[in-house]
């Protein structure tokens, strides 16, 4: 996380633990600790969000979900994934794990 206080709370950390997740805090002032997700947020903003003036939070949420589920995961190839989509990488992973 970006070291926000909400991510340090006992309640939040207990929820993570309950679902088997491990929280991760980047070092102060080190943006590279969280580079993959920061890259994703930049792509999302540049390819979608900055092109629209959403009237409601619900409208923005629906558009973002549609972008991720219909385009980003299934059609947007990525150099860092060997010019595959995230969905193709997941399929390859599950084939190897089977």
Phi, psi and omega in degrees: 000179179267025176069021177294148184298330180297333181276349179265349186295149179298321181299312180297314182295325177294321178296316177304312182297320180301324182263008176081019179262154176244123179290154180220129178248129175285158177290148180304125177076012182246091183290343184285341177300329186240030187303316183300315182286327176296322176298315178301313181299321178296316178298313180303314180294315183290323184271342185225292194301317183289352180266355184229154174246089184292138180274331180223160176296322180297320178297315179296315181300314180297319180293320179293317178298316179299316179301313183292310186287322185265330183249297189303310184285333188248339185234335186276104178288152183227132180303316182295346178254022180070035180060039173242167174273162175303323180295318178297320178296319178296317178299316178300318180299312183292330175295318179292326183283341184286000000 
